[in-house]
């Protein structure tokens, strides 16, 4: 079976979001930025990216946006997999999308959650069960979230 590579990271330009950016809700998009020797996925909104790191939310204006670059006639090449770390240990699906890496070059996966009615994009580090999200100036840890995965 052949599969197409359906996702690409594209740089933002002057706060403009690239065509075919993956949008959550009405205006949130998935981005990633370099921060403290790591590449961290986060919440993009209004031309800025917010990433969770060391208990705080950090803002970046220079970042990349995740775009769905699949041939549209084959459908989208990704989906969201619900995770509930309260019920069982988290087994990261083998098709989980790696959105960044730690300073030690361990994978960081792309997570999403709804916090106070707002979509947020965050990170799940390799070997962890709790995903962390930038929200309200802080890094918010959650046990219930979705992971971005490639469609099988």
N, C-alpha and C positions, 0 to 999 in steps of 0.2 A: 504494500500500500504506500502511495506517495502522499506526502504532506507538504503544504506550503508553509514557509516561515511568515507568520502573519503579523508580527509586532516589530516596530522599529522605534528607536529613540531619536528624536529630532530636537535640535537646539531651539530655544525661544529667540525671537528677534524683536527687540524693542517692546517687549511685553506682549507681542502678538503670539497667539497660540497657533501651531501648525495645523494644516488641514488634516482631518481624520484623527484628531486627538481623541483618546478614549475619555468620554465625559460621564461623570456620575451626577445624577440629578440634573439641575439646570445649568450649572456653571463650573463645577469642580472637575479638575482633570488630574491625571496621574503624572507626577514628575519625579525627578531625582537630581540630587546635587552632591558635590563634593563637600564634605564637612569633617574637619579633624581627622584626616587620613582615611576617611570612609566615604563610600558612595551610598547615600541613604534615600530611599523613596519617601515621598511625602505628598501633601495636599497642595495642589496648584489652584490658585484662584486670583482673579484680578491682576494677572501678570507677575505674581509672586509665588514662591514655593515655601511651604512651611514643613520642616522636618523635625522629628523627635530625636533628642540626643541628651543624655545625662540629666534627665528629669525636666528638661525645658524644651520649649518650642523655639526653633531658630528659623529666621527668614532669609531667603536667598532670591536675588533677582536674576542671577546667571544660572540657568538650569536646563535640563532636557525634559521633553514631554514624550510620553509613550503614545504611539499612534498605531492604529489598526491599518496596516498596509497590505492586507490580504486582497486577493482578487475578489471583488465583491460577488461575483457569480458563484463562488464556493462558500459563501457565508462567512461569519466572523470566526476567527481561529482561537478564541479564548472564551472562558466562562468563569464564574465565581463559585468556589467550593466552600460551603458553610463549615465552620470549625467551632466546636464547643469544648474548650479545654477544661471546663468544670466536670464534664462527664467522663472523659477518658484522656489518656496521654495523646498528645498530638503526633500523628504520623504525617509528615509533610508528603503530599502526593508527589510521585516522581515527575509529574508534568507541571509542577509549580513553577511559576515564572520567577526567575532570579532578577531582582531589580537593583541590586547593588552588592556591596561587600563590606565587611568589617576591616579594621586596620590590619588584622591578621589574615585577610583574604578569605574569610569564611562567608558563605552566601547569606544574603539578606533577601527575603521574599516579600512580595507586595501584598499587603492586606488592606481591607476596607472595613469600615464600620460606620454606623449612624450614631452620632453623639448629639443629644439634645435636638434631634430632628435634622441634623446637618451631616452630609456625607464627608468622611475624612479618609485620607489615604495614609497608611503607616507602614510599619515594618514588622516582620517576624524574623528574628535571627536564628540561624541554624542551631538546633539543640534546645530551643526555648519553646514554651507552650503559650506564653502570653505575648500578644502583639502590642506594640506601642504606637500611639497616635499623637500628632501635634494638635492641641486644642486649648484655647484660652490661655496661651502663654506657657503651658506645661506639656510634659510628656505624659499621656494618659495610657495606663496599662489596661488591657481588656482581655477577658477570657473567651468572649464570643465575638467572632469576626468572620470574614470571608477571605479566602486566599485566591489570588488570580492564578489560573492554570490554563495551559494549552488544551484545546479540545483534542481528545484522542482520535 
